[in-house]
């Protein structure tokens, strides 16, 4: 069985992560020194979760900046999530990007093309802690 929750507070180099039944939230800046060490526990949690959890899942992703190695891990996490039972009915992904950040917008659409569940790309005024807290409270 997957753990009840996994949390990581944001730093200047790593995103805010909250993984719990029904919610997967990864937002912030993702330029960890060792992406493999940083994202492996996230991927392992999501893998167990995808196979064991039968409820609805709200997946919220957004980055101020993300490096190439982190993008590969986010893709891996989304691929693991594609194992959710009845994914079309039980999961939805929201990708947030800051107005004017065309690279993040485009990345959202690329990732959307790789996942077979409801996936929306949402433009926001700015990506910062205030925005993340607002998304968490909605």
N, C-alpha and C positions, 0 to 999 in steps of 0.2 A: 504494500500500500504506500502511496506517496505521502510525504510528510504533510502535516497540517498547513504549515506555511514556511516560506523562505523570505527573508527580508535583508536588504542591503541599503544602507543609507548612502545618498549621493556624495561624491567627492568631486574635486576639480577634474578628475580623469575618468570617473566611472559613474554610470547612471544610477538612479533611484530604482530599486527593484522590489516589487511586492508580488509574491506568488502565494496564492491561497485558493481554496476551493471556490470556483466561480470567477476568479479574478486573476489576470496576469497583467501586470503593469510594469513597463520598463521605459523610463524617460530620463533624459538629461544628456550629458556629454559622455561619449564612449570612446576613450582612447587609453584603455588600460595598458600598462607596461607588458603584461603577459595575458593576452586575450584568452588563451587556452585555459590557464588556471582560473581566470575570472569567470568565464562563461560555462565551463564544464559542469559545475554544480547546478547551474540554472538549467542546462540542457538535460541533465540527469533527472532533476525534479520534474520537468515538463514531460519527459519520456514516461515516467511512472504515472504521472497525472493523466496523460492522454489515454493510457490503457485502462486506468482504474476509475476515473471520475465519469459519472453518467449524467450529471446535470448540465445546465447551461454555463457557458464560459464567455466572459467579457474580456477581450484582449486589447489592451491599449498600449500603443507604442509611439514614441516621439523622441527626436534627438535634436539638440542644438548643433551637435557635430558628431559624426561617427566615422571611424577609420575603416579601411578595407577589411582588416581582420575581424573587426566587430560585425561588419555587415555579413560576413560569412557565418558567424555564429548566430546572428538573428535569423538568417535563412535556415540554419539548422534547427533552431527552436521552432520556427514556423512549420518546417517539415515534420517535426515531431508532433506538433499540434494537429497536423492533418490526419493523425491516427484517432482523433476523438470520434467516438461513436456518433453516427448521424451528424457529422460536422456541419452540414448545411443548416440543420435545425438547431443545433446545440452550441454553436460558436459564432461569434462575430468579432472582427478585428477593426479597430480604428487606428489609423496612422495619422498623427498630428505633425504638421510642419509649419514653420514660421513664414508669414507673408514675405514674399520676395525670394525665398530660398528655393529656387527652381531645382537644384540638385536633390534636396530632400523630397520635394514633391515628386520628381521623377522616380526616385528610389521607392517611394510608396507605391506608385503604379507598377513598377517592376515586381515588387514583392506581391502585390495584389494578383498579378497574373500567375503566380506560382502556388496560390492557395485556393482551394475550392470551398470557400465559405463566404458569407457576406463580409465584405472588406471595403471600408470607406476611407477616403483620403480627405482630411479636414485641414483647411488653412486657419491658423490662429494669428492674432496680432504679434505675439512673441512667445518664445519658449523659455520659461524660467520657473523658479520654484512656486511662485504665485499661481501660474498656469497649471502646474502639476497638481497642486493642492486643490484647485478648482475642479480639475478632471476627476480626482479621487473622490471628491465630495458629491459629484453628480450621480 
